[in-house]
């Protein structure tokens, strides 16, 4: 594969996006199946209906350690959350791959531009939740 060829870059980026979306879908589907089977298949109507008084579904932990403990226990909500996180991470991985591919091409201008976009993207995802003005 010639990384200097724009067609090769498109193939790499397209493959990355495709696999990210497919992996996310598989994880969410597995979590949904686990959710249906964990509660028994007799009454699943209440599981998928929105109810403000049951969100976030009883004992579902919102902490990082709770998330990892839930994954270890194959908690359905933790699996679904992981699938959503993989879906969100897919475009971030695309931008990261673009930086690396532009670096392999030795295209400094696009490396800088894409690195700035990646920095802004990561800042908006990781830092803004801790800025007080964003807590309405």
MODELLER restraints for C-alpha pairs under 7 A, 6 or more apart:
rsr = mdl.restraints
at = mdl.atoms
rsr.add(forms.Gaussian(group=physical.xy_distance, feature=features.Distance(at['CA:1:A'], at['CA:8:A']), mean=6.54, stdev=0.5))
rsr.add(forms.Gaussian(group=physical.xy_distance, feature=features.Distance(at['CA:2:A'], at['CA:8:A']), mean=6.37, stdev=0.5))
rsr.add(forms.Gaussian(group=physical.xy_distance, feature=features.Distance(at['CA:3:A'], at['CA:9:A']), mean=6.24, stdev=0.5))
rsr.add(forms.Gaussian(group=physical.xy_distance, feature=features.Distance(at['CA:3:A'], at['CA:101:A']), mean=6.77, stdev=0.5))
rsr.add(forms.Gaussian(group=physical.xy_distance, feature=features.Distance(at['CA:3:A'], at['CA:104:A']), mean=6.79, stdev=0.5))
rsr.add(forms.Gaussian(group=physical.xy_distance, feature=features.Distance(at['CA:3:A'], at['CA:105:A']), mean=6.41, stdev=0.5))
rsr.add(forms.Gaussian(group=physical.xy_distance, feature=features.Distance(at['CA:4:A'], at['CA:105:A']), mean=5.23, stdev=0.5))
rsr.add(forms.Gaussian(group=physical.xy_distance, feature=features.Distance(at['CA:9:A'], at['CA:101:A']), mean=6.98, stdev=0.5))
rsr.add(forms.Gaussian(group=physical.xy_distance, feature=features.Distance(at['CA:13:A'], at['CA:94:A']), mean=6.13, stdev=0.5))
rsr.add(forms.Gaussian(group=physical.xy_distance, feature=features.Distance(at['CA:16:A'], at['CA:94:A']), mean=6.76, stdev=0.5))
rsr.add(forms.Gaussian(group=physical.xy_distance, feature=features.Distance(at['CA:17:A'], at['CA:90:A']), mean=6.15, stdev=0.5))
rsr.add(forms.Gaussian(group=physical.xy_distance, feature=features.Distance(at['CA:17:A'], at['CA:94:A']), mean=6.79, stdev=0.5))
rsr.add(forms.Gaussian(group=physical.xy_distance, feature=features.Distance(at['CA:20:A'], at['CA:86:A']), mean=6.77, stdev=0.5))
rsr.add(forms.Gaussian(group=physical.xy_distance, feature=features.Distance(at['CA:20:A'], at['CA:87:A']), mean=6.44, stdev=0.5))
rsr.add(forms.Gaussian(group=physical.xy_distance, feature=features.Distance(at['CA:20:A'], at['CA:90:A']), mean=5.32, stdev=0.5))
rsr.add(forms.Gaussian(group=physical.xy_distance, feature=features.Distance(at['CA:21:A'], at['CA:87:A']), mean=5.94, stdev=0.5))
rsr.add(forms.Gaussian(group=physical.xy_distance, feature=features.Distance(at['CA:24:A'], at['CA:83:A']), mean=4.46, stdev=0.5))
rsr.add(forms.Gaussian(group=physical.xy_distance, feature=features.Distance(at['CA:24:A'], at['CA:84:A']), mean=6.54, stdev=0.5))
rsr.add(forms.Gaussian(group=physical.xy_distance, feature=features.Distance(at['CA:24:A'], at['CA:86:A']), mean=5.45, stdev=0.5))
rsr.add(forms.Gaussian(group=physical.xy_distance, feature=features.Distance(at['CA:24:A'], at['CA:87:A']), mean=5.41, stdev=0.5))
rsr.add(forms.Gaussian(group=physical.xy_distance, feature=features.Distance(at['CA:25:A'], at['CA:83:A']), mean=6.65, stdev=0.5))
rsr.add(forms.Gaussian(group=physical.xy_distance, feature=features.Distance(at['CA:27:A'], at['CA:79:A']), mean=6.37, stdev=0.5))
rsr.add(forms.Gaussian(group=physical.xy_distance, feature=features.Distance(at['CA:27:A'], at['CA:80:A']), mean=6.54, stdev=0.5))
rsr.add(forms.Gaussian(group=physical.xy_distance, feature=features.Distance(at['CA:27:A'], at['CA:83:A']), mean=4.94, stdev=0.5))
rsr.add(forms.Gaussian(group=physical.xy_distance, feature=features.Distance(at['CA:28:A'], at['CA:79:A']), mean=6.51, stdev=0.5))
rsr.add(forms.Gaussian(group=physical.xy_distance, feature=features.Distance(at['CA:28:A'], at['CA:80:A']), mean=4.57, stdev=0.5))
rsr.add(forms.Gaussian(group=physical.xy_distance, feature=features.Distance(at['CA:28:A'], at['CA:83:A']), mean=4.94, stdev=0.5))
rsr.add(forms.Gaussian(group=physical.xy_distance, feature=features.Distance(at['CA:31:A'], at['CA:76:A']), mean=4.51, stdev=0.5))
rsr.add(forms.Gaussian(group=physical.xy_distance, feature=features.Distance(at['CA:31:A'], at['CA:77:A']), mean=6.63, stdev=0.5))
rsr.add(forms.Gaussian(group=physical.xy_distance, feature=features.Distance(at['CA:31:A'], at['CA:79:A']), mean=4.86, stdev=0.5))
rsr.add(forms.Gaussian(group=physical.xy_distance, feature=features.Distance(at['CA:31:A'], at['CA:80:A']), mean=5.02, stdev=0.5))
rsr.add(forms.Gaussian(group=physical.xy_distance, feature=features.Distance(at['CA:32:A'], at['CA:76:A']), mean=6.51, stdev=0.5))
rsr.add(forms.Gaussian(group=physical.xy_distance, feature=features.Distance(at['CA:32:A'], at['CA:80:A']), mean=6.94, stdev=0.5))
rsr.add(forms.Gaussian(group=physical.xy_distance, feature=features.Distance(at['CA:34:A'], at['CA:76:A']), mean=5.42, stdev=0.5))
rsr.add(forms.Gaussian(group=physical.xy_distance, feature=features.Distance(at['CA:35:A'], at['CA:76:A']), mean=4.98, stdev=0.5))
rsr.add(forms.Gaussian(group=physical.xy_distance, feature=features.Distance(at['CA:36:A'], at['CA:44:A']), mean=6.41, stdev=0.5))
rsr.add(forms.Gaussian(group=physical.xy_distance, feature=features.Distance(at['CA:61:A'], at['CA:67:A']), mean=6.63, stdev=0.5))
rsr.add(forms.Gaussian(group=physical.xy_distance, feature=features.Distance(at['CA:67:A'], at['CA:78:A']), mean=5.76, stdev=0.5))
rsr.add(forms.Gaussian(group=physical.xy_distance, feature=features.Distance(at['CA:70:A'], at['CA:78:A']), mean=5.42, stdev=0.5))
rsr.add(forms.Gaussian(group=physical.xy_distance, feature=features.Distance(at['CA:71:A'], at['CA:78:A']), mean=5.56, stdev=0.5))
rsr.add(forms.Gaussian(group=physical.xy_distance, feature=features.Distance(at['CA:71:A'], at['CA:79:A']), mean=6.21, stdev=0.5))
rsr.add(forms.Gaussian(group=physical.xy_distance, feature=features.Distance(at['CA:95:A'], at['CA:114:A']), mean=6.85, stdev=0.5))
rsr.add(forms.Gaussian(group=physical.xy_distance, feature=features.Distance(at['CA:95:A'], at['CA:118:A']), mean=6.15, stdev=0.5))
rsr.add(forms.Gaussian(group=physical.xy_distance, feature=features.Distance(at['CA:96:A'], at['CA:118:A']), mean=6.74, stdev=0.5))
rsr.add(forms.Gaussian(group=physical.xy_distance, feature=features.Distance(at['CA:99:A'], at['CA:111:A']), mean=5.27, stdev=0.5))
rsr.add(forms.Gaussian(group=physical.xy_distance, feature=features.Distance(at['CA:99:A'], at['CA:114:A']), mean=5.72, stdev=0.5))
rsr.add(forms.Gaussian(group=physical.xy_distance, feature=features.Distance(at['CA:99:A'], at['CA:115:A']), mean=6.10, stdev=0.5))
rsr.add(forms.Gaussian(group=physical.xy_distance, feature=features.Distance(at['CA:102:A'], at['CA:110:A']), mean=6.29, stdev=0.5))
rsr.add(forms.Gaussian(group=physical.xy_distance, feature=features.Distance(at['CA:102:A'], at['CA:111:A']), mean=5.49, stdev=0.5))
rsr.add(forms.Gaussian(group=physical.xy_distance, feature=features.Distance(at['CA:103:A'], at['CA:111:A']), mean=5.93, stdev=0.5))
rsr.add(forms.Gaussian(group=physical.xy_distance, feature=features.Distance(at['CA:128:A'], at['CA:134:A']), mean=6.90, stdev=0.5))
